[in-house]
């Protein structure tokens, strides 16, 4: 069960360093990668200037979807 974010951050929330928006197709792509890895193994997500990539525990990069570059200060 997920905890409320505010409960996890405490009184002094950490500084925002990035933000991501995922489309349903991107979430489906991540789910495919997660299901293809061994049960309980994590999938690393990389945010690059031209897109989002899933990095499997074996080191394979799989394209998740395109991103638009934005300034985190604008949010």
N, CA, C and O atoms as a printed pandas DataFrame, in Angstrom:
     atom_number atom_name residue_name chain_id  residue_number  x_coord  y_coord  z_coord
0              1         N          UNK        A               1    0.840   -1.173    0.000
1              2        CA          UNK        A               1    0.000    0.000    0.000
2              3         C          UNK        A               1    0.891    1.245    0.000
3              4         O          UNK        A               1    1.876    1.310    0.736
4              5         N          UNK        A               2    0.542    2.220   -0.820
5              6        CA          UNK        A               2    1.338    3.443   -0.903
6              7         C          UNK        A               2    0.969    4.402    0.215
7              8         O          UNK        A               2   -0.203    4.563    0.556
8              9         N          UNK        A               3    1.985    5.034    0.778
9             10        CA          UNK        A               3    1.749    6.059    1.791
10            11         C          UNK        A               3    1.512    7.394    1.095
11            12         O          UNK        A               3    1.950    7.612   -0.035
12            13         N          UNK        A               4    0.823    8.267    1.782
13            14        CA          UNK        A               4    0.675    9.618    1.277
14            15         C          UNK        A               4    2.052   10.255    1.214
15            16         O          UNK        A               4    2.846   10.106    2.143
16            17         N          UNK        A               5    2.343   10.961    0.135
17            18        CA          UNK        A               5    3.657   11.570   -0.055
18            19         C          UNK        A               5    4.017   12.494    1.094
19            20         O          UNK        A               5    5.160   12.486    1.551
20            21         N          UNK        A               6    3.082   13.282    1.566
21            22        CA          UNK        A               6    3.369   14.234    2.633
22            23         C          UNK        A               6    3.790   13.512    3.909
23            24         O          UNK        A               6    4.624   14.022    4.657
24            25         N          UNK        A               7    3.221   12.323    4.168
25            26        CA          UNK        A               7    3.610   11.540    5.336
26            27         C          UNK        A               7    5.061   11.092    5.231
27            28         O          UNK        A               7    5.763   11.020    6.240
28            29         N          UNK        A               8    5.508   10.798    4.042
29            30        CA          UNK        A               8    6.857   10.313    3.828
30            31         C          UNK        A               8    7.886   11.442    3.887
31            32         O          UNK        A               8    9.041   11.199    4.235
32            33         N          UNK        A               9    7.488   12.671    3.553
33            34        CA          UNK        A               9    8.435   13.772    3.461
34            35         C          UNK        A               9    8.676   14.470    4.791
35            36         O          UNK        A               9    9.732   15.072    4.983
36            37         N          UNK        A              10    7.746   14.405    5.689
37            38        CA          UNK        A              10    7.925   15.074    6.969
38            39         C          UNK        A              10    7.719   16.577    6.854
39            40         O          UNK        A              10    7.073   17.059    5.924
40            41         N          UNK        A              11    8.276   17.306    7.807
41            42        CA          UNK        A              11    8.054   18.754    7.870
42            43         C          UNK        A              11    8.813   19.527    6.808
43            44         O          UNK        A              11    8.294   20.507    6.274
44            45         N          UNK        A              12   10.029   19.108    6.490
45            46        CA          UNK        A              12   10.854   19.810    5.514
46            47         C          UNK        A              12   10.969   18.960    4.255
47            48         O          UNK        A              12   11.857   18.115    4.147
48            49         N          UNK        A              13   10.064   19.187    3.304
49            50        CA          UNK        A              13   10.094   18.348    2.104
50            51         C          UNK        A              13   11.384   18.564    1.318
51            52         O          UNK        A              13   11.923   19.671    1.302
52            53         N          UNK        A              14   11.880   17.515    0.666
53            54        CA          UNK        A              14   13.094   17.648   -0.134
54            55         C          UNK        A              14   12.857   18.541   -1.345
55            56         O          UNK        A              14   11.723   18.722   -1.787
56            57         N          UNK        A              15   13.941   19.096   -1.873
57            58        CA          UNK        A              15   13.870   19.991   -3.029
58            59         C          UNK        A              15   13.450   19.212   -4.274
59            60         O          UNK        A              15   13.923   18.100   -4.506
60            61         N          UNK        A              16   12.571   19.793   -5.061
61            62        CA          UNK        A              16   12.138   19.196   -6.322
62            63         C          UNK        A              16   13.297   19.250   -7.312
63            64         O          UNK        A              16   13.845   20.322   -7.566
64            65         N          UNK        A              17   13.672   18.101   -7.871
65            66        CA          UNK        A              17   14.762   18.060   -8.841
66            67         C          UNK        A              17   14.299   17.636  -10.228
67            68         O          UNK        A              17   15.060   17.746  -11.189
68            69         N          UNK        A              18   13.100   17.166  -10.347
69            70        CA          UNK        A              18   12.580   16.766  -11.641
70            71         C          UNK        A              18   11.121   16.377  -11.537
71            72         O          UNK        A              18   10.596   16.126  -10.453
72            73         N          UNK        A              19   10.494   16.334  -12.669
73            74        CA          UNK        A              19    9.076   16.001  -12.730
74            75         C          UNK        A              19    8.822   15.283  -14.044
75            76         O          UNK        A              19    9.474   15.584  -15.044
76            77         N          UNK        A              20    7.898   14.351  -14.064
77            78        CA          UNK        A              20    7.614   13.609  -15.286
78            79         C          UNK        A              20    6.117   13.439  -15.458
79            80         O          UNK        A              20    5.372   13.287  -14.490
80            81         N          UNK        A              21    5.700   13.467  -16.700
81            82        CA          UNK        A              21    4.318   13.146  -17.058
82            83         C          UNK        A              21    4.369   11.898  -17.925
83            84         O          UNK        A              21    5.111   11.849  -18.906
84            85         N          UNK        A              22    3.589   10.900  -17.570
85            86        CA          UNK        A              22    3.546    9.655  -18.328
86            87         C          UNK        A              22    2.179    9.512  -18.978
87            88         O          UNK        A              22    1.146    9.696  -18.333
88            89         N          UNK        A              23    2.187    9.181  -20.268
89            90        CA          UNK        A              23    0.943    8.854  -20.952
90            91         C          UNK        A              23    0.590    7.411  -20.617
91            92         O          UNK        A              23    1.416    6.675  -20.079
92            93         N          UNK        A              24   -0.609    7.017  -20.928
93            94        CA          UNK        A              24   -1.024    5.636  -20.693
94            95         C          UNK        A              24   -0.137    4.671  -21.474
95            96         O          UNK        A              24    0.214    3.608  -20.962
96            97         N          UNK        A              25    0.231    5.026  -22.712
97            98        CA          UNK        A              25    1.110    4.163  -23.501
98            99         C          UNK        A              25    2.478    4.013  -22.847
99           100         O          UNK        A              25    3.059    2.928  -22.881
100          101         N          UNK        A              26    3.002    5.083  -22.255
101          102        CA          UNK        A              26    4.295    5.007  -21.585
102          103         C          UNK        A              26    4.217    4.096  -20.361
103          104         O          UNK        A              26    5.135    3.322  -20.091
104          105         N          UNK        A              27    3.118    4.195  -19.633
105          106        CA          UNK        A              27    2.938    3.323  -18.463
106          107         C          UNK        A              27    2.829    1.874  -18.903
107          108         O          UNK        A              27    3.364    0.982  -18.245
108          109         N          UNK        A              28    2.146    1.636  -19.998
109          110        CA          UNK        A              28    2.046    0.268  -20.522
110          111         C          UNK        A              28    3.419   -0.259  -20.916
111          112         O          UNK        A              28    3.735   -1.419  -20.652
112          113         N          UNK        A              29    4.245    0.586  -21.549
113          114        CA          UNK        A              29    5.597    0.174  -21.922
114          115         C          UNK        A              29    6.415   -0.183  -20.683
115          116         O          UNK        A              29    7.145   -1.174  -20.684
116          117         N          UNK        A              30    6.295    0.618  -19.630
117          118        CA          UNK        A              30    7.001    0.311  -18.386
118          119         C          UNK        A              30    6.518   -1.005  -17.787
119          120         O          UNK        A              30    7.312   -1.794  -17.276
120          121         N          UNK        A              31    5.226   -1.228  -17.855
121          122        CA          UNK        A              31    4.665   -2.467  -17.326
122          123         C          UNK        A              31    5.198   -3.681  -18.083
123          124         O          UNK        A              31    5.495   -4.710  -17.475
124          125         N          UNK        A              32    5.320   -3.569  -19.397
125          126        CA          UNK        A              32    5.873   -4.660  -20.196
126          127         C          UNK        A              32    7.299   -4.963  -19.751
127          128         O          UNK        A              32    7.673   -6.126  -19.605
128          129         N          UNK        A              33    8.096   -3.918  -19.536
129          130        CA          UNK        A              33    9.478   -4.116  -19.093
130          131         C          UNK        A              33    9.496   -4.755  -17.710
131          132         O          UNK        A              33   10.255   -5.694  -17.472
132          133         N          UNK        A              34    8.669   -4.256  -16.800
133          134        CA          UNK        A              34    8.629   -4.796  -15.439
134          135         C          UNK        A              34    8.211   -6.263  -15.439
135          136         O          UNK        A              34    8.764   -7.066  -14.688
136          137         N          UNK        A              35    7.251   -6.611  -16.265
137          138        CA          UNK        A              35    6.791   -7.998  -16.332
138          139         C          UNK        A              35    7.841   -8.913  -16.949
139          140         O          UNK        A              35    7.884  -10.104  -16.641
140          141         N          UNK        A              36    8.684   -8.368  -17.815
141          142        CA          UNK        A              36    9.706   -9.174  -18.491
142          143         C          UNK        A              36   10.916   -9.444  -17.599
143          144         O          UNK        A              36   11.681  -10.373  -17.862
144          145         N          UNK        A              37   11.096   -8.649  -16.556
145          146        CA          UNK        A              37   12.203   -8.887  -15.630
146          147         C          UNK        A              37   11.778   -9.920  -14.602
147          148         O          UNK        A              37   10.592  -10.211  -14.448
148          149         N          UNK        A              38   12.749  -10.465  -13.908
149          150        CA          UNK        A              38   12.445  -11.442  -12.864
150          151         C          UNK        A              38   11.611  -10.783  -11.775
151          152         O          UNK        A              38   11.761   -9.592  -11.505
152          153         N          UNK        A              39   10.752  -11.544  -11.163
153          154        CA          UNK        A              39    9.854  -11.032  -10.133
154          155         C          UNK        A              39   10.637  -10.358   -9.008
155          156         O          UNK        A              39   11.607  -10.910   -8.489
156          157         N          UNK        A              40   10.205   -9.181   -8.652
157          158        CA          UNK        A              40   10.817   -8.458   -7.552
158          159         C          UNK        A              40   12.061   -7.669   -7.913
159          160         O          UNK        A              40   12.617   -6.980   -7.058
160          161         N          UNK        A              41   12.513   -7.751   -9.159
161          162        CA          UNK        A              41   13.699   -6.999   -9.563
162          163         C          UNK        A              41   13.282   -5.622  -10.049
163          164         O          UNK        A              41   12.274   -5.494  -10.744
164          165         N          UNK        A              42   14.032   -4.600   -9.697
165          166        CA          UNK        A              42   13.657   -3.234  -10.069
166          167         C          UNK        A              42   13.945   -2.919  -11.533
167          168         O          UNK        A              42   14.766   -3.571  -12.179
168          169         N          UNK        A              43   13.255   -1.914  -12.034
169          170        CA          UNK        A              43   13.513   -1.369  -13.360
170          171         C          UNK        A              43   13.898    0.091  -13.151
171          172         O          UNK        A              43   13.112    0.874  -12.619
172          173         N          UNK        A              44   15.098    0.452  -13.566
173          174        CA          UNK        A              44   15.572    1.828  -13.469
174          175         C          UNK        A              44   14.970    2.630  -14.618
175          176         O          UNK        A              44   14.871    2.130  -15.738
176          177         N          UNK        A              45   14.569    3.868  -14.348
177          178        CA          UNK        A              45   14.032    4.744  -15.380
178          179         C          UNK        A              45   15.007    5.891  -15.569
179          180         O          UNK        A              45   15.408    6.543  -14.605
180          181         N          UNK        A              46   15.392    6.138  -16.834
181          182        CA          UNK        A              46   16.291    7.233  -17.174
182          183         C          UNK        A              46   15.522    8.291  -17.941
183          184         O          UNK        A              46   14.768    7.981  -18.863
184          185         N          UNK        A              47   15.716    9.530  -17.558
185          186        CA          UNK        A              47   15.114   10.662  -18.254
186          187         C          UNK        A              47   16.221   11.353  -19.041
187          188         O          UNK        A              47   17.125   11.955  -18.460
188          189         N          UNK        A              48   16.147   11.265  -20.337
189          190        CA          UNK        A              48   17.147   11.882  -21.203
190          191         C          UNK        A              48   16.486   12.969  -22.025
191          192         O          UNK        A              48   15.259   13.052  -22.084
192          193         N          UNK        A              49   17.295   13.803  -22.660
193          194        CA          UNK        A              49   16.761   14.960  -23.378
194          195         C          UNK        A              49   15.789   14.577  -24.490
195          196         O          UNK        A              49   14.944   15.386  -24.873
196          197         N          UNK        A              50   15.895   13.367  -25.009
197          198        CA          UNK        A              50   15.053   12.959  -26.129
198          199         C          UNK        A              50   14.025   11.904  -25.767
199          200         O          UNK        A              50   13.264   11.469  -26.632
200          201         N          UNK        A              51   13.981   11.475  -24.498
201          202        CA          UNK        A              51   12.979   10.486  -24.143
202          203         C          UNK        A              51   13.230    9.817  -22.811
203          204         O          UNK        A              51   14.215   10.089  -22.125
204          205         N          UNK        A              52   12.307    8.929  -22.463
205          206        CA          UNK        A              52   12.379    8.148  -21.233
206          207         C          UNK        A              52   12.751    6.720  -21.618
207          208         O          UNK        A              52   12.200    6.151  -22.561
208          209         N          UNK        A              53   13.701    6.150  -20.865
209          210        CA          UNK        A              53   14.174    4.803  -21.138
210          211         C          UNK        A              53   14.087    3.980  -19.869
211          212         O          UNK        A              53   14.322    4.490  -18.773
212          213         N          UNK        A              54   13.753    2.715  -20.012
213          214        CA          UNK        A              54   13.802    1.779  -18.895
214          215         C          UNK        A              54   15.117    1.027  -19.008
215          216         O          UNK        A              54   15.482    0.556  -20.085
216          217         N          UNK        A              55   15.824    0.918  -17.899
217          218        CA          UNK        A              55   17.088    0.198  -17.851
218          219         C          UNK        A              55   16.876   -1.052  -17.005
219          220         O          UNK        A              55   16.612   -0.965  -15.806
220          221         N          UNK        A              56   16.994   -2.206  -17.638
221          222        CA          UNK        A              56   16.757   -3.463  -16.923
222          223         C          UNK        A              56   17.951   -3.796  -16.041
223          224         O          UNK        A              56   19.032   -3.235  -16.224
224          225         N          UNK        A              57   17.766   -4.711  -15.079
225          226        CA          UNK        A              57   18.894   -5.113  -14.226
226          227         C          UNK        A              57   20.074   -5.680  -15.035
227          228         O          UNK        A              57   21.213   -5.654  -14.570
228          229         N          UNK        A              58   19.803   -6.183  -16.226
229          230        CA          UNK        A              58   20.861   -6.723  -17.084
230          231         C          UNK        A              58   21.573   -5.629  -17.871
231          232         O          UNK        A              58   22.556   -5.907  -18.558
232          233         N          UNK        A              59   21.091   -4.383  -17.782
233          234        CA          UNK        A              59   21.737   -3.264  -18.467
234          235         C          UNK        A              59   21.169   -2.923  -19.833
235          236         O          UNK        A              59   21.752   -2.113  -20.554
236          237         N          UNK        A              60   20.049   -3.521  -20.203
237          238        CA          UNK        A              60   19.427   -3.229  -21.492
238          239         C          UNK        A              60   18.561   -1.979  -21.381
239          240         O          UNK        A              60   17.788   -1.842  -20.432
240          241         N          UNK        A              61   18.684   -1.065  -22.346
241          242        CA          UNK        A              61   17.847    0.133  -22.382
242          243         C          UNK        A              61   16.695   -0.103  -23.351
243          244         O          UNK        A              61   16.898   -0.511  -24.495
244          245         N          UNK        A              62   15.487    0.161  -22.874
245          246        CA          UNK        A              62   14.289   -0.002  -23.695
246          247         C          UNK        A              62   13.520    1.306  -23.702
247          248         O          UNK        A              62   13.245    1.882  -22.649
248          249         N          UNK        A              63   13.176    1.770  -24.889
249          250        CA          UNK        A              63   12.507    3.053  -25.047
250          251         C          UNK        A              63   11.097    3.003  -24.466
251          252         O          UNK        A              63   10.331    2.086  -24.763
252          253         N          UNK        A              64   10.758    3.989  -23.640
253          254        CA          UNK        A              64    9.430    4.074  -23.034
254          255         C          UNK        A              64    8.580    5.094  -23.778
255          256         O          UNK        A              64    7.418    4.824  -24.083
256          257         N          UNK        A              65    9.145    6.267  -24.073
257          258        CA          UNK        A              65    8.389    7.291  -24.793
258          259         C          UNK        A              65    9.148    8.599  -24.885
259          260         O          UNK        A              65   10.154    8.809  -24.207
260          261         N          UNK        A              66    8.641    9.473  -25.742
261          262        CA          UNK        A              66    9.233   10.794  -25.942
262          263         C          UNK        A              66    8.871   11.720  -24.790
263          264         O          UNK        A              66    7.858   11.525  -24.119
264          265         N          UNK        A              67    9.707   12.729  -24.567
265          266        CA          UNK        A              67    9.427   13.751  -23.570
266          267         C          UNK        A              67    9.659   15.115  -24.177
267          268         O          UNK        A              67   10.386   15.263  -25.160
268          269         N          UNK        A              68    9.032   16.105  -23.580
269          270        CA          UNK        A              68    9.273   17.493  -23.951
270          271         C          UNK        A              68   10.106   18.114  -22.866
271          272         O          UNK        A              68    9.832   17.927  -21.681
272          273         N          UNK        A              69   11.117   18.850  -23.256
273          274        CA          UNK        A              69   11.999   19.485  -22.282
274          275         C          UNK        A              69   11.283   20.674  -21.651
275          276         O          UNK        A              69   10.748   21.534  -22.350
276          277         N          UNK        A              70   11.281   20.710  -20.323
277          278        CA          UNK        A              70   10.683   21.820  -19.603
278          279         C          UNK        A              70   11.600   22.224  -18.459
279          280         O          UNK        A              70   12.464   21.453  -18.041
280          281         N          UNK        A              71   11.409   23.418  -17.966
281          282        CA          UNK        A              71   12.185   23.920  -16.837
282          283         C          UNK        A              71   11.440   23.575  -15.566
283          284         O          UNK        A              71   10.296   23.999  -15.404
284          285         N          UNK        A              72   12.061   22.799  -14.628
285          286        CA          UNK        A              72   11.373   22.438  -13.394
286          287         C          UNK        A              72   10.945   23.647  -12.566
287          288         O          UNK        A              72   10.034   23.539  -11.745
288          289         N          UNK        A              73   11.581   24.782  -12.766
289          290        CA          UNK        A              73   11.218   25.995  -12.028
290          291         C          UNK        A              73    9.865   26.551  -12.457
291          292         O          UNK        A              73    9.246   27.328  -11.730
292          293         N          UNK        A              74    9.404   26.143  -13.657
293          294        CA          UNK        A              74    8.120   26.633  -14.162
294          295         C          UNK        A              74    6.931   26.003  -13.475
295          296         O          UNK        A              74    5.815   26.505  -13.602
296          297         N          UNK        A              75    7.136   24.917  -12.751
297          298        CA          UNK        A              75    6.017   24.186  -12.143
298          299         C          UNK        A              75    5.738   24.668  -10.754
299          300         O          UNK        A              75    4.829   24.163  -10.096
